[in-house]
Amino acid sequence: MPPEGTWIAADLAELTEGADNRVEVTPGDARSGSGFEKMTIADERYFLKTVSPATDWLMRVTGDRNHRTFRIWTAGIMSAAPDSIDHTVVGMALEGEGPEAVLGILMRDVAEYLVPEGDAPLTSDQHAGFLDHMAELCATFWGWNDNLGLATLGQRVRFFAPDNIAPELEASDVPGPIAASDAGWRLLAEKAPDLARTAALIHADPQPLVAALRRTPQTFLHGDWKAGNLGNFPDGRTILVDWAYPGEGPACWDLAWYLALNRVRLPEAKEDAIARFRDSLERYGIPTSGWWSEQLELSLLGMAVCFGWEKALGDEDELGWWAERAAVGIRRLEGARAP
Protein backbone atom coordinates (compact mmCIF):
# COMPACT_ATOMS: atom_id res chain seq x y z
CA MET A 1 0.00 0.00 0.00
CA PRO A 2 1.20 3.56 -0.71
CA PRO A 3 2.17 5.57 2.37
CA GLU A 4 -0.44 7.85 3.88
CA GLY A 5 -0.67 11.14 2.04
CA THR A 6 0.53 9.75 -1.32
CA TRP A 7 -2.27 10.62 -3.72
CA ILE A 8 -2.90 8.17 -6.55
CA ALA A 9 -5.89 9.26 -8.61
CA ALA A 10 -8.09 6.72 -10.38
CA ASP A 11 -7.44 8.34 -13.76
CA LEU A 12 -6.34 11.56 -15.41
CA ALA A 13 -9.81 13.03 -15.14
CA GLU A 14 -9.76 12.68 -11.36
CA LEU A 15 -6.19 13.96 -11.20
CA THR A 16 -7.17 17.19 -12.96
CA GLU A 17 -10.74 17.52 -11.69
CA GLY A 18 -11.82 21.16 -11.52
CA ALA A 19 -8.96 22.35 -13.71
CA ASP A 20 -9.40 25.42 -15.89
CA ASN A 21 -7.17 27.77 -17.87
CA ARG A 22 -5.49 24.70 -19.35
CA VAL A 23 -2.71 25.57 -21.77
CA GLU A 24 -0.34 23.19 -23.54
CA VAL A 25 3.29 24.25 -23.18
CA THR A 26 6.66 23.08 -24.47
CA PRO A 27 9.45 23.72 -21.97
CA GLY A 28 12.72 24.62 -23.67
CA ASP A 29 14.51 21.75 -21.97
CA ALA A 30 11.84 19.17 -22.85
CA ARG A 31 12.96 16.87 -25.68
CA SER A 32 11.44 13.49 -24.93
CA GLY A 33 7.99 13.59 -26.54
CA SER A 34 6.07 13.94 -23.27
CA GLY A 35 3.04 16.20 -22.96
CA PHE A 36 2.95 19.30 -20.76
CA GLU A 37 0.11 21.54 -19.60
CA LYS A 38 -0.29 24.45 -17.25
CA MET A 39 -3.60 24.85 -15.43
CA THR A 40 -5.28 26.21 -12.35
CA ILE A 41 -7.22 24.17 -9.81
CA ALA A 42 -9.02 25.97 -7.00
CA ASP A 43 -7.10 29.13 -7.93
CA GLU A 44 -3.74 27.39 -7.48
CA ARG A 45 -1.30 26.98 -10.38
CA TYR A 46 -0.30 23.46 -11.45
CA PHE A 47 1.79 21.76 -14.10
CA LEU A 48 0.79 18.41 -15.64
CA LYS A 49 3.22 16.08 -17.36
CA THR A 50 1.95 13.02 -19.25
CA VAL A 51 4.33 10.26 -20.35
CA SER A 52 4.06 6.92 -22.13
CA PRO A 53 6.62 4.55 -23.67
CA ALA A 54 4.53 4.71 -26.83
CA THR A 55 5.31 8.41 -27.33
CA ASP A 56 8.37 9.11 -25.17
CA TRP A 57 11.64 8.04 -26.83
CA LEU A 58 13.59 8.66 -23.63
CA MET A 59 11.51 6.06 -21.83
CA ARG A 60 12.29 3.59 -24.58
CA VAL A 61 16.05 4.12 -24.78
CA THR A 62 16.37 4.05 -20.98
CA GLY A 63 14.47 0.77 -20.83
CA ASP A 64 11.49 2.13 -18.91
CA ARG A 65 8.47 -0.02 -19.71
CA ASN A 66 6.88 0.01 -16.24
CA HIS A 67 6.72 3.74 -15.35
CA ARG A 68 9.53 3.92 -12.82
CA THR A 69 8.41 7.34 -11.59
CA PHE A 70 5.04 5.90 -10.62
CA ARG A 71 6.73 3.02 -8.81
CA ILE A 72 8.85 5.26 -6.60
CA TRP A 73 5.85 7.50 -5.95
CA THR A 74 3.65 4.63 -4.80
CA ALA A 75 6.52 3.16 -2.76
CA GLY A 76 6.90 6.42 -0.85
CA ILE A 77 10.48 7.05 -1.91
CA MET A 78 9.86 10.57 -3.14
CA SER A 79 8.08 11.53 0.07
CA ALA A 80 11.03 10.14 2.07
CA ALA A 81 13.47 12.60 0.50
CA PRO A 82 15.04 15.06 2.97
CA ASP A 83 13.28 18.34 3.69
CA SER A 84 15.95 20.18 1.70
CA ILE A 85 14.47 18.75 -1.51
CA ASP A 86 11.01 19.52 -2.92
CA HIS A 87 9.84 17.27 -5.76
CA THR A 88 6.68 19.45 -6.23
CA VAL A 89 4.48 16.41 -7.02
CA VAL A 90 0.97 16.40 -5.54
CA GLY A 91 -0.40 13.29 -7.23
CA MET A 92 -0.18 10.79 -10.07
CA ALA A 93 -2.55 8.67 -12.14
CA LEU A 94 -1.77 5.72 -14.39
CA GLU A 95 -4.18 4.90 -17.22
CA GLY A 96 -3.99 1.76 -19.32
CA GLU A 97 -1.51 -1.11 -19.40
CA GLY A 98 1.67 -2.09 -21.19
CA PRO A 99 3.52 0.20 -23.63
CA GLU A 100 0.39 2.27 -24.22
CA ALA A 101 -0.12 3.14 -20.53
CA VAL A 102 -0.09 6.86 -19.82
CA LEU A 103 1.18 8.33 -16.56
CA GLY A 104 -0.03 11.73 -15.44
CA ILE A 105 2.12 13.63 -12.95
CA LEU A 106 0.50 16.67 -11.37
CA MET A 107 2.95 19.15 -9.85
CA ARG A 108 2.78 22.56 -8.28
CA ASP A 109 3.78 25.20 -10.82
CA VAL A 110 7.11 26.51 -9.51
CA ALA A 111 8.42 27.91 -12.80
CA GLU A 112 9.42 31.21 -11.23
CA TYR A 113 11.94 29.43 -9.00
CA LEU A 114 13.51 27.13 -11.60
CA VAL A 115 16.98 27.69 -13.03
CA PRO A 116 16.48 29.90 -16.10
CA GLU A 117 17.07 28.31 -19.49
CA GLY A 118 20.30 29.08 -21.30
CA ASP A 119 24.00 28.73 -20.64
CA ALA A 120 24.50 31.31 -17.90
CA PRO A 121 26.55 29.86 -15.02
CA LEU A 122 24.77 28.89 -11.83
CA THR A 123 25.45 31.17 -8.91
CA SER A 124 27.99 29.86 -6.43
CA ASP A 125 25.25 29.52 -3.82
CA GLN A 126 22.97 27.60 -6.17
CA HIS A 127 25.72 25.22 -7.19
CA ALA A 128 26.84 24.63 -3.61
CA GLY A 129 23.25 24.02 -2.53
CA PHE A 130 22.58 21.53 -5.31
CA LEU A 131 25.68 19.48 -4.50
CA ASP A 132 25.00 19.60 -0.78
CA HIS A 133 21.40 18.47 -1.19
CA MET A 134 22.42 15.78 -3.67
CA ALA A 135 24.77 14.45 -1.00
CA GLU A 136 22.00 14.65 1.61
CA LEU A 137 19.64 12.67 -0.63
CA CYS A 138 22.33 10.03 -1.13
CA ALA A 139 23.04 9.89 2.61
CA THR A 140 19.33 9.56 3.41
CA PHE A 141 19.10 6.39 1.33
CA TRP A 142 22.60 5.04 1.98
CA GLY A 143 22.65 1.27 1.51
CA TRP A 144 19.28 1.30 -0.29
CA ASN A 145 18.52 -1.75 -2.46
CA ASP A 146 16.20 -1.71 -5.45
CA ASN A 147 13.31 -4.17 -5.19
CA LEU A 148 11.06 -2.15 -7.52
CA GLY A 149 12.58 -2.92 -10.92
CA LEU A 150 14.08 0.53 -11.55
CA ALA A 151 16.93 1.65 -13.82
CA THR A 152 20.00 -0.57 -13.58
CA LEU A 153 23.61 0.49 -13.89
CA GLY A 154 23.92 -1.53 -17.07
CA GLN A 155 21.03 0.37 -18.60
CA ARG A 156 22.50 3.71 -17.51
CA VAL A 157 25.81 3.03 -19.22
CA ARG A 158 23.97 2.07 -22.43
CA PHE A 159 21.37 4.86 -22.57
CA PHE A 160 22.84 6.22 -25.83
CA ALA A 161 24.75 3.15 -27.06
CA PRO A 162 24.59 3.00 -30.88
CA ASP A 163 22.65 -0.26 -30.97
CA ASN A 164 20.24 1.03 -28.31
CA ILE A 165 19.33 4.18 -30.22
CA ALA A 166 19.23 2.45 -33.62
CA PRO A 167 15.45 1.79 -33.58
CA GLU A 168 14.80 5.48 -32.88
CA LEU A 169 16.78 6.43 -35.98
CA GLU A 170 14.13 4.66 -38.06
CA ALA A 171 11.42 7.10 -36.98
CA SER A 172 9.94 9.40 -39.61
CA ASP A 173 10.84 12.35 -37.36
CA VAL A 174 14.08 11.45 -35.57
CA PRO A 175 14.37 13.21 -32.19
CA GLY A 176 17.12 15.83 -32.18
CA PRO A 177 19.19 14.24 -29.37
CA ILE A 178 19.05 10.86 -31.12
CA ALA A 179 20.33 12.32 -34.39
CA ALA A 180 23.01 14.21 -32.46
CA SER A 181 24.16 11.13 -30.58
CA ASP A 182 24.38 9.14 -33.82
CA ALA A 183 26.57 11.84 -35.35
CA GLY A 184 28.53 12.26 -32.14
CA TRP A 185 29.58 8.62 -31.91
CA ARG A 186 31.00 8.76 -35.45
CA LEU A 187 32.84 11.98 -34.65
CA LEU A 188 34.19 10.53 -31.40
CA ALA A 189 36.01 7.82 -33.35
CA GLU A 190 37.91 10.58 -35.16
CA LYS A 191 38.53 12.99 -32.28
CA ALA A 192 39.16 10.58 -29.38
CA PRO A 193 39.69 7.06 -30.75
CA ASP A 194 40.79 5.61 -27.40
CA LEU A 195 37.60 6.79 -25.72
CA ALA A 196 35.57 5.54 -28.69
CA ARG A 197 37.11 2.07 -28.33
CA THR A 198 36.51 2.07 -24.58
CA ALA A 199 32.88 3.09 -25.10
CA ALA A 200 32.32 0.35 -27.68
CA LEU A 201 33.89 -2.23 -25.36
CA ILE A 202 31.70 -1.30 -22.39
CA HIS A 203 28.56 -0.89 -24.48
CA ALA A 204 29.09 -4.45 -25.73
CA ASP A 205 29.50 -5.80 -22.19
CA PRO A 206 28.82 -3.41 -19.31
CA GLN A 207 28.87 -6.12 -16.65
CA PRO A 208 32.55 -5.81 -15.60
CA LEU A 209 32.03 -2.09 -14.94
CA VAL A 210 28.70 -2.73 -13.25
CA ALA A 211 30.20 -5.41 -11.01
CA ALA A 212 33.09 -3.15 -10.01
CA LEU A 213 30.76 -0.27 -9.19
CA ARG A 214 28.49 -2.54 -7.16
CA ARG A 215 31.43 -3.50 -4.95
CA THR A 216 31.37 0.11 -3.71
CA PRO A 217 28.57 1.55 -1.51
CA GLN A 218 25.15 1.99 -3.13
CA THR A 219 22.30 4.41 -2.58
CA PHE A 220 19.13 5.67 -4.28
CA LEU A 221 19.80 7.72 -7.42
CA HIS A 222 17.48 10.41 -8.73
CA GLY A 223 19.35 10.01 -12.00
CA ASP A 224 18.97 13.40 -13.71
CA TRP A 225 20.52 16.31 -11.81
CA LYS A 226 20.61 18.63 -14.82
CA ALA A 227 19.94 22.37 -14.56
CA GLY A 228 16.63 22.02 -16.38
CA ASN A 229 15.30 19.92 -13.49
CA LEU A 230 16.54 22.21 -10.73
CA GLY A 231 15.52 25.33 -8.88
CA ASN A 232 15.68 27.10 -5.55
CA PHE A 233 13.08 28.41 -3.16
CA PRO A 234 13.93 31.62 -1.27
CA ASP A 235 14.35 29.56 1.91
CA GLY A 236 17.23 27.62 0.31
CA ARG A 237 15.42 24.37 -0.46
CA THR A 238 16.24 22.69 -3.77
CA ILE A 239 13.54 22.00 -6.32
CA LEU A 240 14.25 18.65 -7.97
CA VAL A 241 11.78 17.53 -10.63
CA ASP A 242 11.60 14.81 -13.30
CA TRP A 243 12.42 11.66 -11.32
CA ALA A 244 12.46 9.64 -14.54
CA TYR A 245 15.66 7.58 -14.12
CA PRO A 246 15.55 6.42 -10.49
CA GLY A 247 17.32 3.35 -9.22
CA GLU A 248 20.09 1.87 -7.12
CA GLY A 249 23.66 2.94 -7.76
CA PRO A 250 26.78 4.73 -6.56
CA ALA A 251 26.47 8.28 -5.27
CA CYS A 252 29.25 9.36 -7.61
CA TRP A 253 27.04 8.48 -10.58
CA ASP A 254 24.63 11.33 -9.83
CA LEU A 255 27.65 13.58 -9.26
CA ALA A 256 29.20 12.57 -12.59
CA TRP A 257 25.88 13.16 -14.38
CA TYR A 258 25.68 16.64 -12.83
CA LEU A 259 29.21 17.43 -14.03
CA ALA A 260 28.57 16.11 -17.54
CA LEU A 261 25.17 17.70 -18.20
CA ASN A 262 25.83 21.07 -16.54
CA ARG A 263 29.33 21.64 -17.85
CA VAL A 264 28.79 25.16 -19.22
CA ARG A 265 26.88 26.21 -16.11
CA LEU A 266 29.37 25.20 -13.44
CA PRO A 267 30.77 28.20 -11.53
CA GLU A 268 33.90 26.28 -10.47
CA ALA A 269 36.24 23.60 -11.78
CA LYS A 270 34.97 20.04 -11.83
CA GLU A 271 37.67 18.99 -9.37
CA ASP A 272 36.42 21.58 -6.87
CA ALA A 273 32.82 20.41 -7.34
CA ILE A 274 33.92 16.82 -6.71
CA ALA A 275 35.67 17.81 -3.49
CA ARG A 276 32.62 19.82 -2.41
CA PHE A 277 30.33 16.82 -2.87
CA ARG A 278 32.66 14.54 -0.95
CA ASP A 279 32.85 17.03 1.92
CA SER A 280 29.05 17.14 2.06
CA LEU A 281 28.79 13.35 2.21
CA GLU A 282 31.18 13.38 5.16
CA ARG A 283 29.14 16.07 6.92
CA TYR A 284 26.02 13.91 6.51
CA GLY A 285 27.74 11.05 8.25
CA ILE A 286 29.04 9.01 5.29
CA PRO A 287 32.73 8.03 5.69
CA THR A 288 34.37 8.08 2.27
CA SER A 289 37.78 6.61 2.95
CA GLY A 290 38.36 3.21 1.43
CA TRP A 291 35.98 3.47 -1.51
CA TRP A 292 35.81 7.04 -2.77
CA SER A 293 38.57 7.03 -5.40
CA GLU A 294 37.46 3.74 -6.91
CA GLN A 295 33.80 4.72 -7.13
CA LEU A 296 34.58 8.16 -8.50
CA GLU A 297 36.96 6.91 -11.20
CA LEU A 298 34.58 4.17 -12.31
CA SER A 299 31.56 6.51 -12.32
CA LEU A 300 33.42 9.07 -14.43
CA LEU A 301 34.37 6.24 -16.79
CA GLY A 302 30.73 5.21 -17.03
CA MET A 303 29.63 8.77 -17.71
CA ALA A 304 32.27 9.20 -20.43
CA VAL A 305 30.94 6.01 -22.03
CA CYS A 306 27.36 7.28 -21.75
CA PHE A 307 27.98 10.80 -23.08
CA GLY A 308 31.15 10.47 -25.16
CA TRP A 309 29.05 11.37 -28.20
CA GLU A 310 27.94 14.65 -26.62
CA LYS A 311 31.50 15.58 -25.65
CA ALA A 312 32.67 14.90 -29.22
CA LEU A 313 30.22 17.55 -30.41
CA GLY A 314 31.61 20.12 -27.97
CA ASP A 315 34.95 21.79 -27.39
CA GLU A 316 38.29 20.04 -27.26
CA ASP A 317 39.04 20.84 -23.62
CA GLU A 318 35.82 19.26 -22.40
CA LEU A 319 36.31 16.19 -24.56
CA GLY A 320 39.90 15.93 -23.36
CA TRP A 321 38.89 16.05 -19.71
CA TRP A 322 36.43 13.18 -20.10
CA ALA A 323 38.82 11.17 -22.27
CA GLU A 324 41.44 11.45 -19.51
CA ARG A 325 38.91 10.38 -16.88
CA ALA A 326 37.95 7.40 -19.04
CA ALA A 327 41.59 6.39 -19.38
CA VAL A 328 42.02 6.52 -15.59
CA GLY A 329 38.80 4.60 -15.09
CA ILE A 330 39.60 1.83 -17.55
CA ARG A 331 42.96 1.28 -15.87
CA ARG A 332 41.16 1.02 -12.55
CA LEU A 333 38.68 -1.44 -14.04
CA GLU A 334 41.38 -3.58 -15.62
CA GLY A 335 43.28 -3.60 -12.33
CA ALA A 336 40.17 -4.75 -10.49
CA ARG A 337 39.79 -7.64 -12.95
CA ALA A 338 43.43 -8.73 -12.82
CA PRO A 339 44.08 -12.04 -10.95
C-alpha atoms as one frame of an Amber mdcrd trajectory, in Angstrom:
protein
   0.000   0.000   0.000   1.202   3.560  -0.714   2.169   5.567   2.374  -0.440
   7.847   3.885  -0.667  11.144   2.039   0.528   9.754  -1.317  -2.269  10.623
  -3.720  -2.904   8.171  -6.547  -5.891   9.257  -8.607  -8.091   6.720 -10.380
  -7.444   8.336 -13.760  -6.336  11.562 -15.406  -9.805  13.027 -15.141  -9.759
  12.677 -11.360  -6.189  13.956 -11.196  -7.167  17.186 -12.956 -10.741  17.521
 -11.691 -11.820  21.157 -11.525  -8.961  22.351 -13.714  -9.404  25.419 -15.886
  -7.174  27.766 -17.870  -5.494  24.699 -19.349  -2.705  25.573 -21.773  -0.339
  23.193 -23.544   3.287  24.247 -23.180   6.659  23.085 -24.472   9.453  23.719
 -21.970  12.720  24.622 -23.670  14.505  21.747 -21.968  11.838  19.167 -22.852
  12.957  16.869 -25.683  11.436  13.493 -24.930   7.987  13.585 -26.536   6.069
  13.943 -23.275   3.038  16.195 -22.963   2.949  19.301 -20.759   0.113  21.542
 -19.602  -0.293  24.448 -17.254  -3.596  24.850 -15.431  -5.281  26.209 -12.352
  -7.219  24.167  -9.812  -9.024  25.973  -6.998  -7.099  29.134  -7.926  -3.737
  27.386  -7.484  -1.296  26.975 -10.377  -0.297  23.462 -11.448   1.793  21.762
 -14.105   0.793  18.414 -15.645   3.224  16.077 -17.358   1.952  13.024 -19.252
   4.327  10.264 -20.347   4.062   6.918 -22.129   6.616   4.546 -23.667   4.535
   4.709 -26.833   5.313   8.406 -27.330   8.373   9.109 -25.174  11.637   8.036
 -26.833  13.593   8.662 -23.632  11.511   6.059 -21.828  12.285   3.590 -24.577
  16.050   4.119 -24.781  16.368   4.051 -20.985  14.467   0.766 -20.831  11.488
   2.125 -18.907   8.466  -0.020 -19.708   6.884   0.012 -16.244   6.716   3.737
 -15.348   9.528   3.919 -12.820   8.411   7.340 -11.588   5.039   5.895 -10.623
   6.732   3.022  -8.810   8.848   5.257  -6.600   5.848   7.501  -5.949   3.647
   4.633  -4.803   6.525   3.164  -2.764   6.895   6.425  -0.847  10.484   7.045
  -1.911   9.864  10.569  -3.139   8.081  11.533   0.071  11.034  10.139   2.066
  13.468  12.605   0.497  15.044  15.057   2.972  13.279  18.345   3.692  15.948
  20.184   1.704  14.471  18.750  -1.514  11.014  19.518  -2.918   9.837  17.266
  -5.764   6.684  19.445  -6.228   4.476  16.407  -7.019   0.973  16.397  -5.539
  -0.399  13.288  -7.227  -0.182  10.793 -10.069  -2.551   8.668 -12.136  -1.774
   5.717 -14.388  -4.179   4.904 -17.216  -3.986   1.755 -19.325  -1.513  -1.110
 -19.401   1.669  -2.089 -21.185   3.518   0.199 -23.625   0.391   2.274 -24.218
  -0.117   3.137 -20.534  -0.094   6.864 -19.821   1.181   8.331 -16.564  -0.029
  11.726 -15.442   2.123  13.630 -12.948   0.504  16.671 -11.370   2.948  19.153
  -9.849   2.776  22.558  -8.280   3.785  25.198 -10.821   7.110  26.514  -9.509
   8.418  27.908 -12.803   9.419  31.215 -11.233  11.938  29.426  -9.000  13.505
  27.125 -11.595  16.979  27.686 -13.025  16.484  29.904 -16.103  17.067  28.311
 -19.494  20.300  29.078 -21.296  24.000  28.727 -20.635  24.505  31.308 -17.897
  26.553  29.856 -15.018  24.768  28.888 -11.831  25.451  31.166  -8.914  27.986
  29.860  -6.435  25.247  29.518  -3.816  22.967  27.599  -6.174  25.720  25.215
  -7.191  26.843  24.634  -3.610  23.253  24.016  -2.530  22.583  21.530  -5.305
  25.680  19.479  -4.503  24.999  19.602  -0.783  21.402  18.469  -1.188  22.422
  15.780  -3.667  24.770  14.452  -0.996  22.001  14.654   1.612  19.641  12.673
  -0.627  22.330  10.026  -1.131  23.039   9.893   2.607  19.333   9.564   3.413
  19.095   6.390   1.328  22.599   5.040   1.981  22.645   1.267   1.512  19.277
   1.295  -0.293  18.516  -1.746  -2.459  16.202  -1.709  -5.450  13.313  -4.168
  -5.192  11.064  -2.149  -7.516  12.575  -2.924 -10.920  14.078   0.529 -11.550
  16.926   1.646 -13.822  19.995  -0.574 -13.577  23.615   0.495 -13.888  23.922
  -1.531 -17.066  21.033   0.374 -18.600  22.499   3.708 -17.509  25.807   3.034
 -19.225  23.969   2.066 -22.426  21.368   4.864 -22.571  22.841   6.222 -25.833
  24.755   3.153 -27.057  24.595   3.002 -30.881  22.645  -0.260 -30.966  20.243
   1.025 -28.312  19.330   4.181 -30.222  19.234   2.448 -33.619  15.452   1.788
 -33.580  14.796   5.478 -32.879  16.783   6.426 -35.980  14.128   4.657 -38.056
  11.419   7.100 -36.981   9.939   9.404 -39.610  10.844  12.354 -37.362  14.082
  11.447 -35.574  14.372  13.211 -32.193  17.124  15.826 -32.183  19.188  14.239
 -29.375  19.050  10.856 -31.115  20.330  12.320 -34.387  23.012  14.211 -32.461
  24.163  11.129 -30.583  24.382   9.135 -33.817  26.572  11.840 -35.354  28.534
  12.257 -32.137  29.584   8.616 -31.909  30.998   8.761 -35.449  32.838  11.982
 -34.650  34.193  10.529 -31.400  36.011   7.816 -33.346  37.914  10.580 -35.157
  38.530  12.987 -32.281  39.160  10.581 -29.380  39.694   7.065 -30.747  40.794
   5.607 -27.405  37.600   6.795 -25.721  35.567   5.536 -28.688  37.106   2.069
 -28.331  36.505   2.070 -24.581  32.879   3.094 -25.100  32.324   0.354 -27.681
  33.889  -2.231 -25.358  31.705  -1.300 -22.391  28.563  -0.885 -24.484  29.086
  -4.451 -25.731  29.501  -5.797 -22.194  28.821  -3.407 -19.310  28.871  -6.124
 -16.646  32.549  -5.813 -15.601  32.035  -2.093 -14.942  28.703  -2.728 -13.247
  30.203  -5.414 -11.010  33.093  -3.152 -10.014  30.758  -0.268  -9.190  28.493
  -2.536  -7.162  31.426  -3.499  -4.947  31.368   0.106  -3.715  28.570   1.548
  -1.506  25.151   1.986  -3.130  22.300   4.406  -2.582  19.134   5.668  -4.276
  19.802   7.721  -7.419  17.483  10.415  -8.731  19.347  10.010 -12.004  18.972
  13.400 -13.714  20.517  16.305 -11.805  20.609  18.633 -14.817  19.942  22.366
 -14.558  16.630  22.019 -16.384  15.304  19.924 -13.488  16.540  22.207 -10.727
  15.517  25.333  -8.882  15.682  27.103  -5.547  13.081  28.414  -3.157  13.928
  31.622  -1.267  14.351  29.560   1.911  17.226  27.624   0.309  15.424  24.369
  -0.457  16.241  22.688  -3.766  13.537  22.001  -6.323  14.249  18.648  -7.965
  11.784  17.528 -10.635  11.595  14.806 -13.304  12.417  11.665 -11.320  12.460
   9.643 -14.541  15.658   7.579 -14.120  15.552   6.420 -10.493  17.321   3.351
  -9.218  20.090   1.869  -7.121  23.657   2.936  -7.764  26.782   4.728  -6.556
  26.471   8.280  -5.265  29.255   9.360  -7.606  27.041   8.475 -10.580  24.635
  11.332  -9.835  27.652  13.581  -9.259  29.201  12.572 -12.586  25.878  13.157
 -14.383  25.680  16.638 -12.827  29.215  17.425 -14.031  28.573  16.108 -17.542
  25.173  17.696 -18.197  25.834  21.071 -16.541  29.335  21.641 -17.845  28.792
  25.161 -19.225  26.875  26.207 -16.110  29.374  25.195 -13.443  30.773  28.196
 -11.527  33.896  26.284 -10.469  36.240  23.600 -11.783  34.971  20.035 -11.833
  37.669  18.990  -9.373  36.423  21.579  -6.874  32.823  20.413  -7.339  33.925
  16.821  -6.714  35.673  17.814  -3.491  32.622  19.821  -2.414  30.327  16.821
  -2.872  32.662  14.541  -0.946  32.851  17.026   1.922  29.051  17.136   2.061
  28.791  13.349   2.206  31.179  13.383   5.163  29.135  16.066   6.920  26.015
  13.912   6.509  27.736  11.046   8.254  29.045   9.013   5.290  32.732   8.026
   5.687  34.372   8.078   2.267  37.779   6.611   2.951  38.360   3.207   1.433
  35.980   3.467  -1.515  35.811   7.040  -2.773  38.571   7.031  -5.405  37.461
   3.741  -6.913  33.803   4.719  -7.134  34.583   8.165  -8.504  36.957   6.913
 -11.196  34.575   4.172 -12.309  31.562   6.514 -12.316  33.416   9.073 -14.429
  34.369   6.241 -16.793  30.728   5.207 -17.025  29.628   8.772 -17.709  32.266
   9.200 -20.426  30.937   6.014 -22.027  27.365   7.282 -21.751  27.984  10.803
 -23.076  31.148  10.470 -25.156  29.053  11.366 -28.203  27.944  14.650 -26.617
  31.496  15.576 -25.651  32.673  14.897 -29.220  30.222  17.547 -30.407  31.610
  20.121 -27.966  34.947  21.793 -27.391  38.293  20.042 -27.262  39.043  20.839
 -23.615  35.822  19.262 -22.402  36.310  16.188 -24.557  39.901  15.926 -23.364
  38.885  16.050 -19.705  36.428  13.183 -20.100  38.820  11.170 -22.270  41.435
  11.452 -19.510  38.909  10.385 -16.875  37.947   7.400 -19.035  41.593   6.388
 -19.376  42.025   6.518 -15.594  38.798   4.596 -15.087  39.597   1.827 -17.551
  42.964   1.281 -15.870  41.158   1.017 -12.549  38.676  -1.445 -14.041  41.379
  -3.579 -15.620  43.285  -3.605 -12.334  40.174  -4.753 -10.490  39.795  -7.645
 -12.954  43.432  -8.733 -12.823  44.076 -12.038 -10.947
